[in-house]
Amino acid sequence: MKLVIFINNLAGGGAERVAATLANHWARKQWDITIVTLGPQSLDFYPLDPAVRRVSLNLSGDSAHLLDGLRQNVRRVIALRRAIKQLRPQVVLSMMSTPNVLLAFASLGVADLSAVGSERCYPPHFPLGMMWHILRSRMYGRLAAVVALTQECADWIKTHSSARCVPVIPNAACWPLPGNLPRIVPDALCSPERRVLLAVGRLSNEKNFDMLIDVFSKLAPRHPGWDLVILGEGHVRQMLETRIRDATLRARIFIPGIAGNVGEWYARADLYVMSSRFEGFPNALAEALAHGLPAVSVDCDTGPRDIIRHGVDGLLVPVGDVQGLQAALDCVMGDSQLRAEMACRAIDARARFSIEKIAGMWEELFSKLSDTRSLSEAIPDEPANNRCGP
């Protein structure tokens, strides 16, 4: 298979990790893989297999005004189309809404190509500007398929766009998780005898870490042997640090930054927590379970209910129920036997979200699209029934 993955950049982030993980997996299967980005290669955070080809269009950046934005996006479409014609892939897979739209334009009229888009979030949570919203609505029908992470997302795409084929394929949870820089050594931050409540994510409003800090501050006196560690970086750091200082918990709540060795932290932690207001498909939550870490999560849209089996490997709490989150954490933090039982069952996620299983779902989609395209080309006067598989 000759495949191109198109994404804004490979800087740290969930979609970027998915792109790198899939590319590396398929490269090891001897596929011809190229990752094309709008941004420069200097932004790359996730390591790639040496067999993965990298192409940077170097056309990222904000526009000064509407006309400038139109001009820049026309340049992006032309550059992407040129790259597609030079690389001659069988499939181009784009990641995220605006790359999906750019691919829909760039692939128009290109023979022997299946252009596949993928939404990496639940679209209502990240509304686009009016122009991009209209383009997404109309241009998704030009793609052979648009993949959703959850059924809720798939239903939204079917209702709000012209997409013809919307299969659901979740993200893989890598286990063991490969290490990367920067490395933050767990024992250098938390003493070995301390228990660790771990959270991972961008320090941004949607992650709701301020609420998590407030909840932990109420639990701290009841659980003196526990510390809270939040791995990540973002624009609300100062606000979170102020909250920690006001709670006089600087010795028990740590925000050390981005860690490339998150797998070591999953192994070190005793319980994972996710407090997000919303998600697309929280990779870190699935990874934590795969590493044998029980979890307590807000049951936000979308993803947590597709990952945690409530009462089996973790607990789900209704959105906005601060007292419920506090009670759930209190219960699991205070019961070592319950944590051990959930941990034993959590590792089922290794099979449920294995790269082999998830990549296999993608491969089945590519194969069916190829079969549909071949049928359409063989019988040009008859539709291929708009079927794409799952």
C-alpha positions as CSV (number, residue, x, y, z in Angstrom):
1,M,0.0,0.0,0.0
2,K,1.2,3.5,-0.9
3,L,-0.3,6.0,1.6
4,V,0.0,9.6,2.4
5,I,-1.0,11.1,5.8
6,F,-1.8,14.8,5.7
7,I,-1.9,16.9,8.9
8,N,-1.2,20.4,10.0
9,N,2.0,19.5,11.8
10,L,3.6,16.8,14.1
11,A,3.9,18.9,17.2
12,G,2.7,17.4,20.5
13,G,-1.0,16.6,20.4
14,G,-3.5,13.7,20.1
15,A,-4.1,13.8,16.4
16,E,-0.3,14.2,15.8
17,R,0.4,11.1,18.0
18,V,-2.2,9.1,16.0
19,A,-0.6,10.1,12.7
20,A,2.8,9.1,13.9
21,T,1.6,5.8,15.5
22,L,-0.2,4.7,12.4
23,A,2.6,5.7,10.1
24,N,5.2,3.8,12.1
25,H,3.0,0.7,12.3
26,W,2.4,0.7,8.5
27,A,6.0,1.4,7.7
28,R,7.0,-1.7,9.7
29,K,4.6,-3.6,7.5
30,Q,6.6,-2.5,4.5
31,W,4.0,0.0,3.3
32,D,5.2,3.1,1.4
33,I,4.3,5.8,3.9
34,T,4.7,9.6,3.6
35,I,3.6,12.2,6.1
36,V,2.8,15.6,4.6
37,T,2.4,18.6,6.9
38,L,1.6,22.3,6.4
39,G,4.1,23.2,9.2
40,P,7.8,22.7,9.1
41,Q,9.6,19.5,10.2
42,S,11.3,21.5,13.0
43,L,8.0,21.3,14.9
44,D,8.0,17.5,15.0
45,F,7.6,16.0,18.4
46,Y,6.8,12.4,17.8
47,P,9.6,10.1,16.5
48,L,9.1,8.4,13.1
49,D,10.3,5.1,11.7
50,P,13.3,5.8,9.4
51,A,11.2,4.3,6.5
52,V,8.5,7.1,6.9
53,R,9.1,9.8,4.3
54,R,8.5,13.4,5.5
55,V,7.3,16.2,3.3
56,S,6.8,19.7,4.7
57,L,4.8,22.2,2.6
58,N,5.9,25.1,4.9
59,L,2.6,26.8,4.4
60,S,1.3,27.1,8.0
61,G,0.6,30.4,9.7
62,D,-2.3,32.7,10.4
63,S,-3.8,35.0,7.8
64,A,-3.9,38.7,8.2
65,H,-7.5,39.1,6.8
66,L,-10.1,37.2,4.8
67,L,-8.5,37.8,1.4
68,D,-5.1,36.8,2.7
69,G,-6.7,33.6,4.2
70,L,-8.3,32.8,0.8
71,R,-4.9,33.3,-0.9
72,Q,-3.0,31.2,1.6
73,N,-5.5,28.3,1.4
74,V,-5.5,28.3,-2.4
75,R,-1.7,28.0,-2.2
76,R,-2.1,25.1,0.3
77,V,-4.5,23.3,-2.0
78,I,-2.2,23.7,-5.0
79,A,0.9,22.6,-3.0
80,L,-0.9,19.5,-1.6
81,R,-2.3,18.6,-5.1
82,R,1.3,18.8,-6.5
83,A,2.6,16.6,-3.7
84,I,-0.2,14.0,-4.3
85,K,0.6,13.9,-8.0
86,Q,4.3,13.5,-7.3
87,L,3.9,10.8,-4.7
88,R,1.1,9.0,-6.5
89,P,-0.4,7.3,-3.4
90,Q,-3.4,4.9,-3.5
91,V,-4.8,6.6,-0.4
92,V,-4.4,10.0,1.2
93,L,-5.6,10.2,4.8
94,S,-6.1,13.7,6.3
95,M,-6.4,14.4,10.0
96,M,-8.7,17.2,11.4
97,S,-11.3,19.4,9.9
98,T,-9.4,22.0,7.9
99,P,-6.9,19.5,6.4
100,N,-10.0,17.4,5.4
101,V,-11.4,20.3,3.5
102,L,-8.1,21.1,1.8
103,L,-7.7,17.4,0.8
104,A,-11.2,17.4,-0.7
105,F,-10.3,20.3,-3.0
106,A,-6.7,19.0,-3.7
107,S,-7.9,15.5,-4.7
108,L,-10.6,16.6,-7.1
109,G,-10.2,14.8,-10.4
110,V,-7.1,12.9,-9.3
111,A,-7.3,9.4,-10.8
112,D,-6.7,6.1,-8.9
113,L,-6.9,7.8,-5.5
114,S,-9.1,7.3,-2.4
115,A,-9.2,10.5,-0.4
116,V,-10.1,9.8,3.3
117,G,-10.8,12.5,5.9
118,S,-11.0,12.0,9.6
119,E,-12.4,14.0,12.4
120,R,-10.3,14.0,15.5
121,C,-12.8,15.7,17.8
122,Y,-16.5,16.0,18.3
123,P,-17.2,19.0,15.9
124,P,-19.7,20.9,18.1
125,H,-16.9,21.3,20.7
126,F,-14.6,23.2,18.3
127,P,-16.8,25.3,16.0
128,L,-15.2,26.5,12.8
129,G,-15.6,29.9,11.3
130,M,-18.6,30.3,9.0
131,M,-16.6,29.8,5.8
132,W,-14.9,26.7,7.0
133,H,-18.2,25.3,8.4
134,I,-19.8,25.8,5.0
135,L,-16.9,24.2,3.1
136,R,-16.9,21.3,5.5
137,S,-20.6,20.7,5.0
138,R,-20.3,20.7,1.2
139,M,-16.8,19.3,0.6
140,Y,-17.0,16.2,2.9
141,G,-19.2,14.6,0.2
142,R,-16.2,14.8,-2.2
143,L,-14.2,12.5,0.1
144,A,-14.4,8.7,-0.3
145,A,-14.9,8.5,3.5
146,V,-14.8,10.6,6.6
147,V,-13.8,8.6,9.7
148,A,-15.2,9.4,13.1
149,L,-13.8,8.4,16.5
150,T,-17.2,7.7,18.1
151,Q,-20.7,7.0,17.0
152,E,-21.9,10.4,18.4
153,C,-19.3,12.1,16.1
154,A,-20.4,9.9,13.1
155,D,-24.0,10.9,13.6
156,W,-23.1,14.5,13.7
157,I,-21.1,14.3,10.5
158,K,-24.0,12.5,8.7
159,T,-26.4,15.1,9.8
160,H,-24.4,18.2,9.2
161,S,-22.4,17.4,6.1
162,S,-22.7,15.7,2.7
163,A,-20.3,12.9,3.7
164,R,-21.4,9.6,2.1
165,C,-19.4,7.2,4.1
166,V,-18.8,7.7,7.9
167,P,-17.2,4.6,9.6
168,V,-16.3,4.7,13.3
169,I,-12.6,3.9,14.1
170,P,-11.3,4.7,17.6
171,N,-7.7,5.5,18.3
172,A,-5.2,2.9,19.3
173,A,-3.7,2.8,22.8
174,C,0.0,2.0,22.5
175,W,1.4,-0.4,25.0
176,P,4.1,-0.2,26.0
177,L,4.3,3.5,25.1
178,P,7.6,4.5,23.5
179,G,9.7,7.0,25.4
180,N,10.6,10.4,24.1
181,L,12.2,13.6,25.3
182,P,11.8,15.6,27.5
183,R,12.0,13.0,30.3
184,I,10.6,13.8,33.7
185,V,11.7,11.2,36.2
186,P,8.8,10.2,38.4
187,D,10.9,9.4,41.5
188,A,12.7,12.8,41.2
189,L,9.3,14.5,41.7
190,C,7.4,12.1,44.0
191,S,8.9,10.0,46.7
192,P,8.6,6.3,46.1
193,E,6.4,5.8,49.2
194,R,3.8,8.4,47.9
195,R,0.7,7.4,46.0
196,V,0.1,9.3,42.7
197,L,-3.1,10.5,41.2
198,L,-2.2,11.2,37.6
199,A,-3.8,13.5,34.9
200,V,-2.4,14.1,31.5
201,G,-3.4,16.8,29.0
202,R,-3.0,20.3,27.6
203,L,-3.3,23.0,30.2
204,S,-6.4,24.5,28.7
205,N,-9.9,25.4,29.8
206,E,-11.5,22.3,28.3
207,K,-9.4,20.0,30.5
208,N,-11.0,21.5,33.6
209,F,-7.9,21.0,35.7
210,D,-8.9,23.9,38.0
211,M,-11.9,21.9,39.1
212,L,-9.6,18.9,39.6
213,I,-7.3,20.9,41.8
214,D,-10.3,22.1,43.9
215,V,-11.5,18.5,44.3
216,F,-8.1,17.2,45.3
217,S,-7.7,20.0,47.8
218,K,-10.8,18.7,49.6
219,L,-9.6,15.1,49.4
220,A,-6.0,15.9,50.5
221,P,-6.6,15.9,54.3
222,R,-8.4,12.5,54.0
223,H,-5.7,11.0,51.9
224,P,-2.4,12.4,53.3
225,G,-0.3,9.8,51.4
226,W,-1.4,10.9,47.9
227,D,-0.1,13.5,45.5
228,L,-1.6,14.9,42.3
229,V,0.5,15.2,39.2
230,I,-0.7,16.9,36.0
231,L,1.5,16.4,33.0
232,G,1.1,18.9,30.2
233,E,1.6,22.5,29.2
234,G,-0.6,25.3,28.1
235,H,-1.9,28.8,28.5
236,V,-3.8,28.3,31.8
237,R,-0.6,27.3,33.7
238,Q,-0.4,30.5,35.7
239,M,-4.0,30.3,36.8
240,L,-3.5,26.7,37.9
241,E,-0.4,27.6,39.8
242,T,-2.2,30.4,41.6
243,R,-5.0,27.9,42.6
244,I,-2.4,25.5,43.9
245,R,-0.7,28.2,45.9
246,D,-4.0,29.5,47.3
247,A,-4.8,25.9,48.4
248,T,-1.4,25.7,50.1
249,L,-0.7,22.4,48.3
250,R,2.5,23.2,46.4
251,A,4.1,20.2,48.2
252,R,1.4,17.8,46.9
253,I,0.2,19.1,43.5
254,F,2.8,19.2,40.7
255,I,2.6,20.5,37.1
256,P,6.1,19.6,35.8
257,G,5.3,20.2,32.1
258,I,5.3,18.0,29.0
259,A,6.7,14.6,29.5
260,G,7.9,12.5,26.7
261,N,8.1,9.5,29.0
262,V,4.4,9.3,29.9
263,G,4.6,5.5,29.9
264,E,6.8,5.7,33.0
265,W,4.3,7.9,34.7
266,Y,1.4,5.4,33.9
267,A,3.6,2.7,35.5
268,R,4.4,4.9,38.5
269,A,0.8,6.2,39.2
270,D,-1.8,4.5,41.3
271,L,-4.9,6.0,39.8
272,Y,-5.7,8.1,36.6
273,V,-8.2,10.9,36.6
274,M,-9.8,12.9,33.7
275,S,-11.8,16.0,34.5
276,S,-12.5,17.3,31.0
277,R,-15.5,19.4,30.0
278,F,-15.4,17.6,26.6
279,E,-13.1,15.4,24.5
280,G,-12.9,13.8,21.1
281,F,-11.4,10.4,22.0
282,P,-9.0,10.8,25.0
283,N,-5.9,8.9,24.1
284,A,-4.3,9.3,27.5
285,L,-7.3,7.6,29.2
286,A,-7.1,4.6,26.9
287,E,-3.3,4.4,27.4
288,A,-3.6,4.6,31.1
289,L,-5.9,1.6,31.2
290,A,-3.7,-0.3,28.8
291,H,-0.8,0.3,31.3
292,G,-2.9,-1.3,34.0
293,L,-4.0,1.9,35.7
294,P,-7.6,2.2,36.9
295,A,-9.4,5.5,36.1
296,V,-12.0,7.9,37.3
297,S,-13.4,10.1,34.6
298,V,-16.1,12.6,33.9
299,D,-18.5,11.1,31.4
300,C,-18.2,14.0,28.9
301,D,-18.9,13.9,25.2
302,T,-17.2,12.1,23.7
303,G,-15.0,9.1,24.3
304,P,-14.8,8.2,28.0
305,R,-17.9,5.9,27.9
306,D,-16.3,4.1,25.0
307,I,-13.1,3.5,26.9
308,I,-14.0,3.0,30.6
309,R,-16.3,0.1,31.6
310,H,-18.0,1.6,34.6
311,G,-17.5,-0.4,37.7
312,V,-15.1,-2.8,35.9
313,D,-11.9,-0.9,35.2
314,G,-12.9,2.5,36.4
315,L,-15.7,4.9,37.3
316,L,-17.7,7.4,35.2
317,V,-19.1,10.5,36.8
318,P,-21.8,12.7,35.2
319,V,-20.7,16.0,33.6
320,G,-20.8,18.9,36.1
321,D,-21.1,16.6,39.1
322,V,-18.2,18.0,41.2
323,Q,-19.4,16.2,44.3
324,G,-19.7,13.0,42.3
325,L,-16.1,13.2,41.1
326,Q,-15.0,13.9,44.6
327,A,-16.9,10.9,45.9
328,A,-15.6,8.6,43.2
329,L,-12.0,9.6,43.8
330,D,-12.5,9.3,47.5
331,C,-13.8,5.8,47.1
332,V,-11.0,4.5,44.8
333,M,-8.2,6.3,46.5
334,G,-9.2,4.8,49.8
335,D,-9.6,1.2,48.7
336,S,-6.4,-0.5,47.6
337,Q,-8.2,-3.8,46.9
338,L,-10.7,-2.1,44.5
339,R,-7.8,-0.4,42.7
340,A,-6.0,-3.7,42.3
341,E,-9.1,-5.4,41.0
342,M,-9.8,-2.6,38.5
343,A,-6.1,-2.6,37.5
344,C,-6.3,-6.3,36.6
345,R,-9.3,-5.7,34.3
346,A,-7.9,-2.4,32.9
347,I,-5.3,-4.2,30.9
348,D,-8.0,-5.6,28.6
349,A,-7.6,-2.2,26.9
350,R,-4.4,-3.6,25.4
351,A,-6.5,-5.9,23.2
352,R,-9.5,-3.6,22.9
353,F,-7.4,-0.7,21.5
354,S,-4.4,-2.5,20.2
355,I,-2.6,-1.0,17.2
356,E,-3.0,-4.2,15.3
357,K,-6.8,-4.1,15.8
358,I,-7.3,-0.4,15.1
359,A,-4.9,-0.4,12.1
360,G,-6.8,-3.5,10.8
361,M,-10.0,-1.4,10.8
362,W,-8.3,1.2,8.7
363,E,-6.9,-1.4,6.4
364,E,-10.3,-2.9,5.9
365,L,-11.7,0.5,5.0
366,F,-8.9,1.2,2.5
367,S,-9.5,-2.2,0.9
368,K,-13.3,-1.7,0.6
369,L,-12.8,1.8,-0.9
370,S,-10.3,0.3,-3.4
371,D,-12.9,-2.3,-4.4
372,T,-15.6,0.3,-4.7
373,R,-13.4,2.5,-6.8
374,S,-12.5,-0.4,-9.1
375,L,-16.2,-1.3,-9.5
376,S,-17.1,2.3,-10.3
377,E,-14.3,2.5,-12.9
378,A,-15.3,-0.9,-14.4
379,I,-19.0,0.1,-14.7
380,P,-18.9,3.9,-15.1
381,D,-22.6,4.3,-15.8
382,E,-23.7,2.7,-12.5
383,P,-23.2,4.0,-9.0
384,A,-21.1,2.0,-6.5
385,N,-23.9,2.2,-4.0
386,N,-21.9,4.6,-1.8
387,R,-20.9,1.7,0.4
388,C,-17.6,1.8,2.2
389,G,-17.8,-0.9,4.8
390,P,-18.1,-0.5,8.6
